[in-house]
């Protein structure tokens, strides 16, 4: 099964721009398939988003992989101290 392209940067989740795309990229990176889309995690935009929400890339990626849907990821991010929306 081929990997699915990350959501667009303009998709807003939990009132947080870029979070959806960064989540998809973190998962692709963990799977080892991010190069399929000529992308990098964390890129400068990801770093900026991570700074806004107050998490480091490793913690974010671990949570993104552990929680396969936005419905479970968002509460887990908040529990980890992320400042969303």
BAFI-3210 file (N, C-alpha, C; in Angstrom, 3 decimals, decimal comma, padded with zeros to 6 digits):
// residues 85
n [1|2|3|4|5|6|7|8|9|10|11|12|13|14|15|16|17|18|19|20|21|22|23|24|25|26|27|28|29|30|31|32|33|34|35|36|37|38|39|40|41|42|43|44|45|46|47|48|49|50|51|52|53|54|55|56|57|58|59|60|61|62|63|64|65|66|67|68|69|70|71|72|73|74|75|76|77|78|79|80|81|82|83|84|85]
n.u [000,849|000,623|001,950|-000,103|-000,470|000,560|-001,763|-002,858|-001,108|-002,841|-004,959|-006,744|-006,530|-007,792|-007,888|-005,372|-003,167|-001,283|-000,857|-002,168|-000,848|001,774|001,442|000,801|003,191|005,009|004,207|004,664|007,445|008,222|007,430|009,207|008,662|008,558|010,230|009,126|007,510|009,248|009,808|010,522|010,793|011,531|010,681|011,506|008,980|007,558|009,106|008,555|005,801|005,906|007,262|005,304|003,294|004,633|006,067|008,623|010,122|010,552|008,906|006,417|006,284|006,297|003,807|002,098|002,408|001,553|-001,134|-003,545|-005,556|-006,948|-008,841|-008,041|-005,425|-005,339|-006,360|-004,279|-002,037|-002,648|-002,634|000,055|000,974|000,810|000,068|-002,676|-004,683]
n.v [-001,186|002,157|005,140|007,783|011,081|013,907|015,987|019,233|022,282|024,301|023,121|023,146|021,977|021,460|024,185|024,993|025,991|024,213|021,962|019,554|018,813|018,572|016,466|014,337|014,246|013,601|011,003|009,721|010,000|008,416|005,951|005,673|006,509|009,114|010,316|009,666|011,721|013,767|015,239|016,551|015,877|017,185|020,092|023,580|024,934|023,080|023,155|025,740|025,542|023,593|025,076|026,995|025,409|024,291|021,845|019,342|017,909|015,104|014,182|014,997|013,428|010,810|010,788|011,291|008,978|007,029|007,671|007,242|008,795|012,103|012,595|011,158|011,950|014,773|015,200|013,796|015,301|017,676|016,748|016,231|018,739|020,502|023,571|024,237|025,816]
n.w [000,000|-000,920|000,570|001,882|000,690|002,631|004,444|003,318|004,097|004,860|006,147|009,086|012,340|015,542|015,938|015,153|012,873|010,401|011,934|011,162|008,761|009,717|011,496|009,757|008,309|010,343|010,943|008,467|008,353|010,521|009,546|007,530|004,966|004,094|002,214|-000,203|-000,910|-001,150|001,171|004,483|007,948|011,052|009,289|008,609|008,868|010,388|012,706|013,529|014,104|016,120|018,049|018,606|019,757|021,831|022,073|021,593|018,623|018,750|020,867|019,868|017,523|018,554|019,873|017,688|016,186|017,968|018,304|016,074|014,984|014,641|016,570|018,839|019,099|019,597|022,326|023,620|022,946|024,266|026,882|027,120|027,357|025,232|023,643|022,128|019,626]
ca.u [000,000|001,442|001,603|-000,999|000,161|000,149|-002,780|-002,339|-000,735|-003,960|-005,953|-006,618|-007,018|-007,723|-007,637|-003,931|-002,683|-000,117|-000,810|-002,587|000,238|002,910|001,084|000,951|004,618|005,661|003,876|005,396|008,855|008,362|007,267|010,293|008,145|008,422|011,002|008,242|006,927|010,347|009,566|011,368|010,229|010,810|011,162|011,391|007,577|007,232|009,793|007,796|004,565|006,285|007,548|004,026|002,531|005,454|006,558|009,764|009,776|010,532|007,684|005,284|006,248|005,876|002,360|001,424|002,440|000,751|-002,552|-003,727|-006,583|-006,946|-009,725|-007,298|-004,158|-005,500|-006,324|-002,952|-001,139|-002,982|-002,153|001,509|001,286|000,747|-000,840|-003,375|-005,770]
ca.v [000,000|003,369|006,134|008,872|012,397|014,682|017,023|020,553|023,140|025,155|022,379|023,528|020,995|021,981|025,620|025,155|025,831|023,378|020,772|018,371|018,442|018,132|015,145|013,371|014,137|012,874|009,581|009,241|009,914|007,237|004,773|005,642|006,750|010,550|010,684|009,462|013,025|014,734|016,084|016,337|016,186|018,455|021,159|024,862|025,225|022,181|023,699|026,923|025,045|022,949|026,156|027,604|024,521|024,011|020,464|019,046|017,047|013,686|013,943|015,116|012,283|009,636|010,886|011,182|007,571|006,270|008,008|007,213|009,727|013,420|012,519|010,691|012,687|016,120|015,129|013,344|016,450|018,602|016,110|016,372|020,146|021,310|024,721|024,198|026,765]
ca.w [000,000|-000,962|001,589|001,481|000,745|003,801|004,255|002,957|005,217|005,237|006,924|010,491|013,306|016,917|015,798|015,033|011,504|010,082|012,784|010,396|007,847|010,514|012,022|008,667|007,999|011,444|010,767|007,288|008,725|011,385|008,682|006,563|003,610|003,846|001,011|-001,345|-001,239|-001,134|002,334|005,651|009,260|011,035|008,412|009,315|009,224|011,500|013,883|013,940|014,710|017,378|018,982|019,028|020,638|023,006|022,147|020,729|017,490|019,134|021,648|018,956|016,627|019,326|020,081|016,392|015,785|018,935|018,131|014,624|014,507|015,286|017,738|020,018|019,181|020,175|023,792|024,063|022,840|025,370|028,123|027,113|027,590|024,011|023,642|020,851|019,415]
c.u [000,889|000,991|000,704|-000,276|-000,336|-000,932|-002,108|-002,049|-001,865|-005,052|-005,707|-007,274|-006,808|-007,344|-006,153|-003,495|-001,421|-000,082|-001,165|-001,460|001,436|002,661|001,300|002,424|005,364|005,416|004,622|006,876|009,099|008,253|008,418|009,851|008,046|009,141|010,181|007,696|007,971|010,150|010,528|010,555|011,366|011,480|011,046|009,956|007,120|007,850|009,043|006,503|004,861|006,595|006,274|003,264|003,329|005,884|007,787|009,340|009,661|009,256|006,464|005,170|005,801|004,363|001,588|001,356|001,538|-000,742|-002,831|-004,814|-006,462|-007,772|-009,011|-005,985|-004,309|-005,537|-004,949|-001,934|-001,383|-002,477|-000,635|001,939|001,256|-000,296|-001,491|-004,471|-005,791]
c.v [001,241|004,373|007,228|010,202|013,166|015,705|018,364|021,379|024,021|024,451|022,681|022,463|021,586|023,464|025,945|024,913|024,968|022,072|019,502|017,893|017,896|016,738|014,073|013,152|013,369|011,375|008,986|009,060|008,668|005,938|004,617|005,916|008,238|010,988|010,488|010,796|014,144|015,757|015,725|016,646|016,158|019,441|022,485|025,232|024,341|022,727|024,910|026,502|024,398|023,996|026,807|026,714|024,079|022,564|020,310|018,020|015,579|013,344|013,986|013,874|011,014|009,635|010,707|009,735|006,737|006,476|008,185|008,147|011,048|013,394|012,035|011,453|014,017|016,065|014,706|014,479|017,423|018,045|016,240|017,835|021,040|022,413|024,795|025,245|027,877]
c.w [000,000|000,084|001,018|001,653|001,976|003,460|003,963|004,211|005,706|006,020|008,404|011,373|014,689|016,916|015,679|013,591|011,460|010,881|012,012|009,486|008,626|011,088|010,955|008,330|009,088|011,312|009,581|007,603|009,578|010,586|007,693|005,140|003,254|002,571|-000,261|-001,837|-001,226|-000,009|003,449|006,908|010,262|010,091|009,178|009,710|010,388|012,791|014,435|014,655|016,060|018,445|019,511|020,000|021,867|023,182|021,270|019,675|017,895|019,908|020,745|018,079|017,358|019,540|018,777|015,925|016,693|018,714|016,639|014,096|015,259|016,569|018,995|020,202|019,907|021,704|024,331|023,990|023,983|026,701|028,250|027,279|026,368|024,155|022,264|020,827|020,306]
res [x|x|x|x|x|x|x|x|x|x|x|x|x|x|x|x|x|x|x|x|x|x|x|x|x|x|x|x|x|x|x|x|x|x|x|x|x|x|x|x|x|x|x|x|x|x|x|x|x|x|x|x|x|x|x|x|x|x|x|x|x|x|x|x|x|x|x|x|x|x|x|x|x|x|x|x|x|x|x|x|x|x|x|x|x]
***
